Amino acid sequence: MNNGTTLPALGAHRLVAYSEDPITVLAKQIVAEQKNLLPDLTHVTVLLNNPNRISELRRQLLVYAAASGYSGLLGPTVCSLREYVAECCIPGKAIISDRARELMLYKALDQRQELFGAVSTWFLVDNLLSLFDELSANHYQLPSDHQDFIDALAAAYGLDAAKNDPAIQQSLSREAKIVHTLWHAYQEQLDAYDYTDSETAYRQSLEQLTQQNTDNVFYVAGYHRFLPSERMFLQRLDTNKQLTLFVHGQKPSLTNNNDSEQLHSDVAIQPLLTAFNIEHETSHHSEYTDFLDSTYTPTQHTETLEQTGIKQRAELFAQRHPESPLKNSLRLGKNSSAEHEAQAVALQLVHWHKQGKQRLAIITEDRRLARRVRALLERFNLTVNDYTGWALSTTSAATAIDSWLNLIEQDFAYQPLLDLLKSPYVLPDWDRDDLSKATYRFEHDIIRHENVLANLSRYRFYIRSRQQRLKWKNTHVSELLDALEHAAAPIIALNKSKRQASLIDLLGAVELSMQRIGLMSTLQNDEAGKSIIEQLQTLQSIPESQMSTMPWHEFRQWLARALEQSYFQLSRAEGGIALLPASQSNLEQFDGVVIAAADTRHLPMTASPSPLFNQSVRKELGLRTQTDELQTAFYHFRRLLESAPEVLATYSIDHNGEPQTLAPWLQLLNAFHQLSYQYDLHDLALAAAASNLVLSDPDHQCLPEKVTRPAPSAQATQLPNRYSAYTYQQLINCPYRYYAGQYLQLSAPEPIREALQKSDYGELVHRCLQAFHSDVSGLPGPFPIALTESSRPAGIDLLNTIAEKVFAADLEDNTLHRVWLRRWQNGMASYIDWQIKHAENWQVHNNEYYLEHEPSDTQYGLRGRIDRVDTSISKTNSHIGDAIIDYKTGFSASYDDVMIGESIQLPFYAMLWQRPVSQCAYIELSDTVSETIIENEDLTTITQKNEQRLNTLHQQLQHGKALPAWGDESVCQYCEFQGVCRKQSWQTEQGL
C-alpha cells in the first residue's frame, strides 16, 4: 500500500500458549489490527514457517473478516521468510545447484586425497558442505592464513598452552588443513565460475533487504530461532514498528545461570525472546499444563533421568490437584513388537475417526512403522497425507532403475534378472503374453533346470545345449536375452574400460540404456517416475564446466544420493490423517495425536555428530551444537504434548530381537504421574485390543471342525491325462501328494543352487555317458571303436576328457565342485569294466531318449526320458527284446521293491518303450558298479501288473475316487506338502 494511508499500529509480540492454536491467534489479531483497512490486506505480509498451515490461515482470516462484515479479502501475502527473500531480491550471482556444488567439492577432494586417506569421499562431501553452509549462514570468515586458523581452533579447543606439543599440533593441523584448504578451494571454484551458493545468496539478500525500506507490515509465526542475518532484518522491521512476532511457547523460568545447558523446552526459544524483548504471554494455563511444567522443571542436563526433588514435586502436585489432569489427555501404549505397535496406532486412529474427530496426526521418525500404519489404515478406508514425502530412492520406479543397474553390475545374475523381467517397467514394446511366456521358459528351463546362475553367454550356451539335446523350443528366450544385452551395451562398455569417465558420458549411457530397456517411456506414466526423469534431466543440465570425471562405482553413489535426497509427495486427500515428524509440526493443532515409535531409538531423533570439530569448538565458532539440537527436539516434543486434547505415545519393547524401552522424556512423565497418583499412564485395553485386531470382515460362520485325514476328490477334466514315472510313483506313494502337486499345482520351484547337489551331479554324469556313447554337439566323443580290454585305457581317457568339459562350467561357478568331478573320475574305470562285459551281449541303441505317447479319448498318455536303450547282439535266445538301463549316482530301489510294486520306474519305462523288452536294470555308478536287473518273465509280470494298476487308478480318478493322504512316515519325511495336509493335526481315525 503506497497511497499515503496511515497504517494501523501493530500490537506487541506474542507468546502463544502451547495449548492454543497459533493460527487462530494470528488470524484474529490481523483482522483486529487491520480492521479499518478491510477488506484490503495487500499491505500485510505473513511469514509462516509451515506451508501446510497457509490454507488454514486464509480460511480463518475469512471467518474473522466475515464477522466484521466483509465477505472477501484482498491479500495478504503469505509465505515463508526464505520465499519472501527470494521473491524480493535477485542475487548478484547465479546460485549453484546442490548437485553441481557436490561435484565441485568432489573434484577438489579427488585432487587432494592425501588430506583424508581412506575416508569415503561422499561422506566428507556431505559433512563439509553442511559445515560450509553453517559458516556462510553465520557469516563466519575463515582466516586466509592456514596457521591463523590453526591458532583459532587451538583457542576454541582450549589448547593455547599446548601449542608447542607436536602431537597436538599435528592433530589440529590435519583437521584445520582439511577445512581450510577445501573451504578456500570451494570458494575459489565458485568465484571462477561466477557462482554463489544458496546460503551465501540468502544471507546477502537479507543484508540487502535490511538496508531497504518497505511500506508493508509483517506478521511472523512458527519460528523458534533465526539466523543472524534473519534476525537483523526482522529487528530492522521491529524498530520501524512494522513487525509482530508470534512465538509458540512460554516464558522460561530458569534457575541456573548457565541457561543454555538447561534441558527444558523453553530454552530453545530464549534467544528469540531476548532478541525481540517478548514479554507478553497469554493466560492459557490449565492443570494439564501445570502437570507438564512440574514434571519438566528446568534442571542441569545429565545423562540420567534423575531430577532433584521429583518425589517431593509429585507429592506437592497431587496435593494441589487430587485428580489426575492426564486422565483423558495423555496415554502410553506399550507393544510387544513393531507390528503390534502399528496395529495399536491404526486402531486408535480408527476409534478417534469414528468419534468424529477430524484433524488427526501421526508424529513419528520411524518411516518403516509409518508405512505399515498407512497400509493398515487403508484397510479401514482412511487416507494418510504424508507431509514429508518419500525419498525417490524408495519408490518402485527408482527400485526398477536400481535393479537394472545392479543387474548389469552383477553380470545378469538370475535373481535380479527375474525380478526385472517381471517388473511392469521394462520392455513395454513386447507383447505382455510373449514376454510372460519367454520369462517363464527362461526361468524354468534354463535357470532352474540347467541351474545357471549368471552371465548372458552361459545362458545362451545352455539354450543351445537344450535345443540340441531335447529339441527345445526357444519361445523368444534368445530374443529376450538379445534385447537385454542391447540395452545394457552402453553401460557394459563403460564398465569394461575400467577408467574414469565424464559425467556426461555416464549419464548419457544410463539414459540410453534406460531408453532401450523401456524404462524412460514407462516412467512417464508413473507419478514418481516423472519425478525421477526430472531429476535425471536436472543432473544432465549441470554445465559441462562443473562436471567431473569419476569411476562407475562413484557415479553410482552420486546417482543414488541424488534420488535419496529428492522427495516425492502424493497428492493429499481432503480430511486425511497427517503423517509428519515432530520438527515439521510447528503451528499445528489437532483433535488427536499419536506420537509413534516413542522409544529410545527415535525420541529424541538427533543427527550424527559431525566428524569436523567437537561441540565446544562449534559453539565458539557460532555453530549449532548437539545440545542445541537436543533443546530444539525437546521444544517440539513439549509443544506436541499440548497440540491436541488427546495424545497417545506408543512404543515397542522389541526391535529385531533386541529389547528397547520408552523414551526417557516419557519415562520421566510416567514416573512423575505414578509418584503423584500411584498408577502409570499405560493403556492396557488398547494393547489388548490391538493384539486381537481383525483385519478382515468376519463371516459369522461357525469355527471349522477338527482337522481329519484329507481325502479330496478331483474333477476329471482338471486332472492330468498323461503320466510320467515321477507322477505315477507320486500317486502310489501318497495320492494326496499327487493331488496337491498335479491337481492343485502347489509344487514350489526348485531353488537355484550355487553348489552342486546329488541331483545335479547325476545330471552331469548322465551327460558324460551320453557323449561317450553317442554324438553330442560341443563335447568329445563318442568312443569310436569297440570297447575291449585293449581299448580300455583309451575309453577311460575319453571319459575323463568328456567329464572335464562337462564339469567345466560348474567349476567356474565354484571350485569346490571339483570334489564331485573327482568322485566321478574315481568310478570311471569301474564303469568301463562293466561296459566291456555288458557289450558282449548288448550294443547301445539310444541315449537320453525322450518319448511321449499322446492321450486319446479312451486312453491316458505316457511320457518320460529313458537314460539308455540297448539292443541284443547275443546269439542265444535269452535276449529277444531290448534292454532299458537307468543310471543311478545315488540310491536305487532293490529287486524286491520293484517286484512288490513299491518302485515303478523300471516297469514304467518298459510300458513307455512299447516294444519287446527283455531286461530293465538300475546301474549304480560309484567306485564299483552294481546292477539291479529285472528280466524276462519277472519283467513281463511286473510290467503287466503295473499297467493294470495304472489303468485301474486312472479309471477311478476319472470317476471321482478320493485321493487320501497315507501318512506313511517314509514318504512324509520328504514331502513338501506337510503344511497343506496338516498331518500333525489329524484326529485319530479308527480302522485305518
Secondary structure, DSSP 8 states (H G I E B T S, - for coil): --SS---------EEE-TTS-HHHHHHHHHHHHTGGGTTB-TTEEEEES-GGGHHHHHHHHHHHHHHTT-S--B--EEE-HHHHHHHH---SSEE--HHHHHHHHHHHHHTTGGGTTTS-HHHHHHHHHHHHHHHHHTT----SSHHHHHHHHHHHHT-GGGTT-HHHHHHHHHHHHHHHHHHHHHHHHHHHTTEE-HHHHHHHHHHHHHTS--S-EEEEES-S---HHHHHHHHHHHHTT-EEEEEES------SS-GGGB-SGGGTTHHHHHHTT---B-----HHHHHHHHHT---B--SS---TTHHHHHHHHHHH-SS-TTTTTEEEEEESSHHHHHHHHHHHHHHHHHTT---EEEE-S-HHHHHHHHHHHHHTT--EEESS-EEGGGSHHHHHHHHHHHHHHTTS-HHHHHHHHTSTTS-TTS-HHHHHHHHHHIIIIIIIIHT--S-HHHHHHHHHHHHHHH----TTHHHHHHHHHHHHHHHHHHHHH-S-EEHHHHHHHHHHHHHHHTHHHHHTTSHHHHHHHHHHHHHHTS-GGG--EE-HHHHHHHHHHHHHTSEE-----TT-EEEE-GGG-TT---SEEEE-S-BTTTSS------SSS-HHHHHHTT---HHHHHHHHHHHHHHHTTSSSEEEEEEESEETTEE--B-HHHHHHHHHHHHHHSS--B-HHHHHHHHT---S-------------------GGGS-SEE-HHHHHHHHH-HHHHIIIIIS---------SS--HHHHHHHHHHHHHHHHS--TTS-----S---TTTHHHHHHHHHHHHHHHHHHHHHH-GGGHHHHHHHHHHHHHHHHHHHHHTTTEEEEEEEEEEEE---SSS-EEEEEEEEEEEE--SSSS--SEEEEEEESS----HHHHHTTS--HHHHHHHHH-S-EEEEEEEE-SSS-EEEEEEHHHHHHHHHHHHHHHHHHHHHHHTT--------HHHHTT-TTHHHHTGGG----TT-
